[in-house]
Amino acid sequence: MSNQSDSLESVVIGDGVVVKGTFTVPSKAIINGVIEGDLTAEEVLIGPTGKITGRVSAKVIDVRGQLHNTIISEKSLIVRSTGKIAGKVQYSEIEIEKGGEIEGTLSQDANGPVVHVGGSTAA
């Protein structure tokens, strides 16, 4: 985080922490624990031990852990080698590292093509 203002508008859910509910974060959400619910943020970083079950909406979503349900990435979605996504995914740009997994329905932007995928997907 570049300055104090960014850190005041951000949230970190630590490893072992489980939270439930609907969350709106003005800046960055770093998830190493578990969220059961919906998350809206400018940027979402899901660590290797992180898991979100619910609707996630952000400009940038970087997945090293697990993401389940509905995912809306307005700018870029990055699925790292340890990342696993299951559900309905909407994105503008996508990057999938070797070993990254996506299962569900993919659509590029609101009016883009829909692609159904299952199991491991590697770029």
N, C-alpha and C positions, 0 to 999 in steps of 0.2 A: 504494500500500500504506500502510495507516494507521499501522502501528507496526513496530518491529524484529522482533517475533515473526512477523508476517505475511511479511516478507521472508525470514526463515530457513526458512519452510515453503513457499516458492515457487520456481519455476524459470523461467528465460528461455532460450529457444533462439534465438540470434541469426541474422540474415540470413546465408545462406551456410553455416550449420552443418547437418550431416546426422547424425542419430543413429538407431540401430536398437536395438530391444528393447522391454521392457515397463516402463512408468513409472507409479509411484504418487506423486502429489504431494498433501500434506495440505491445501494452500491453493490458490494460483493458479498456472496454467501459461500463460505467454505465449509463443506460438510464431510466430517470424518466419522460422525456417529450416524444415527438413524432419524429420519423425518417420516412420520406417518401423517400425510396431509399435503396441502398445496403450498408451493413456493414460487413467488415472483420476485425477481431481482434483475439488476443490470447484468451481472455476471455470476454464474454458478460454477464452482469448482467442487467436484465430488472426489474425495480422496479414495485410496484403495480399500479402506475399511468403511467408507460411506455408503449409505443406502437411502434412497428416497422412494416411497410408494405414494404416488399422488400426482397431481398435475404440476409440471414445472414449466415456467415461462421465463425466458431471459434472452438478452441479445446474444450472449456467448455462454455456451454450456460445454464444460470440459469434464469428461467422465473417465475416472480411473476405477470407480467402484460400480455400484448397481443403481439403475434407474428403471422404475416400473410405472406404467400407466400412460399418461399423455404428456408428451414432451414438445414444447414449442420453442424453437431457437430462431430468433429474428435475424441473426447475422450468421454465426457459425456454430456448428456442433462438432466437437472433437471427441472421438471414442478412442481412448488409449488402449494399449495391448491388454491391460487388465480390466477394461471396462465392459460392462454388460448392460444392454438396454432391451427391455421387453415392453411393447405397447404401440401406441399410435405416435409417430414421430413426424413433426413438420419442421423443416429447416430451409435456410437459404443456401448455405454452403455446408458441406460435410467432409470430414476427414476421418478415416478409420485406419488405425494402426494394425499391423499384422497381429492377430490374436484377439482383437476387439470383436465383440459379438453384438449383433442386433437381430431381434426377432419381433415381427409385427408388421405394421404398415408404415411405409415411408412416403412422404409427399414433399416435393420441393415447392416452397412458398404456398400460398393459398390456392393458386390455380395451376400449379405444376403437375407433372405426372405422378401417379401413385405406383409404388413398387412394393410387392409383398416379399418379405425375406424371412428365412428361418435358419436357426443354428448359427455357426460361425461365419462371419463375413470379414474378409481381409482385403486391404487395399494394396 
